[in-house]
């Protein structure tokens, strides 16, 4: 992809990073330099390279490594050391790009210092390397899932998976070489990592931020006439809070929103301010996008994420409502904790673990994770549906609903929220608008909800919050009183 873009658009702007502009000829030279440097460090066919995130270097490495026969594992530095060590062990990484202060103490892995690779970028103006490229069926990327409940799974993505995904994304969003895509998502998750690959495939311009900063995003949206922006709902909320009177540039036509459920309150607030919201549903196992609502619908409802991209089939289990998918973008399999490969057959359905439905127009509606479903008094309850109702309260800024195990009820519904309303006031409000098992029996007020690096709710931290000594609200004597 990079070679083709460079031949067809040698002087077209490929990337903007920290105010510096690079055309496709310069980007290709930098990738060649990294490939040469990696070979000098012993990286070659069959190697597996792990890297801690330095956005520019991560991008160059992901583009360079497959050309010298090496796959890449991107790492989230905020994970506990034992989790990082487990990811490195499970992928049998042979080399690690990390500073000496890296949070994982790694044994039997050859270390490569990032500053050495970056230094070579400046001195190697015409570096040549031995090309031994991976085939399209081999693993190009190993990406850890972003869940916070347990040890992340390691997803194996082939070159064919990646190509199918990014080409389908371009066809849905109509991305071309005139576009500028601002990337402020971390490159150790598939949502961020897919953006530069989509840009290269379309010969578009990547505007790369090192991290999410609301003010910098607002400034750069106008400074560079950005056309595409990818955000989580939590990021969108911060942008609206940071600059409530911000006037969006006319150039912005796609604000891709995914990674977590989008509430009606936030959707209406953003669209009123002129944001061209494009709700999307994706996951690491499908190399990001599965379904995307583009162009946007005037009849949006919470959970509506559009039709599947043209490389993916979606099916809903008639009994359970579970979403399953299959297609060219679906991973080749998982790497287990012991390093053994658990393949996913190419033609088999993949169970996403989410619940949903298909509406009369063929659009997917996502209700939430099936493993988050609560059973209280014999009734199945999904937290996202309660959260959607609670967000109608004008003094709640964010909320998460979780279950507390109970020997009689099964699950007690607990709401953790941020906002100016008191717990007692919220309890009274809920008695009017939520009934039976759907009404939270305990409310915990906090300054902000715990989130992981992808700005998703950190369920592990949330459970720690609810184990505190706060009393439960008065419960009825038996399930017969659920009404």
Secondary structure as UniProt FT lines:
FT   HELIX           2..8
FT   TURN            10..11
FT   STRAND          13..17
FT   TURN            18..19
FT   STRAND          20..23
FT   HELIX           24..40
FT   TURN            41..42
FT   TURN            45..46
FT   STRAND          48..52
FT   HELIX           55..65
FT   HELIX           66..68
FT   STRAND          71..75
FT   TURN            77..78
FT   HELIX           81..90
FT   TURN            91..92
FT   STRAND          95..97
FT   TURN            100..101
FT   STRAND          110..112
FT   HELIX           114..123
FT   TURN            136..137
FT   STRAND          139..144
FT   STRAND          154..158
FT   HELIX           159..173
FT   TURN            177..178
FT   STRAND          180..183
FT   TURN            187..188
FT   HELIX           190..202
FT   STRAND          205..208
FT   HELIX           214..223
FT   TURN            224..225
FT   STRAND          228..231
FT   HELIX           233..242
FT   TURN            243..245
FT   TURN            250..251
FT   STRAND          254..257
FT   HELIX           264..272
FT   TURN            273..274
FT   STRAND          277..283
FT   HELIX           284..286
FT   STRAND          288..292
FT   TURN            298..299
FT   TURN            302..303
FT   STRAND          304..308
FT   TURN            310..311
FT   STRAND          312..316
FT   TURN            318..320
FT   STRAND          322..327
FT   TURN            328..329
FT   STRAND          333..335
FT   TURN            337..338
FT   STRAND          341..343
FT   TURN            346..347
FT   STRAND          350..358
FT   TURN            360..361
FT   STRAND          364..369
FT   HELIX           370..372
FT   STRAND          374..376
FT   TURN            377..378
FT   STRAND          379..381
FT   HELIX           383..390
FT   TURN            391..392
FT   TURN            394..395
FT   STRAND          396..406
FT   TURN            407..409
FT   STRAND          410..419
FT   HELIX           423..433
FT   HELIX           436..438
FT   STRAND          442..445
FT   TURN            453..454
FT   HELIX           459..466
FT   HELIX           479..481
//
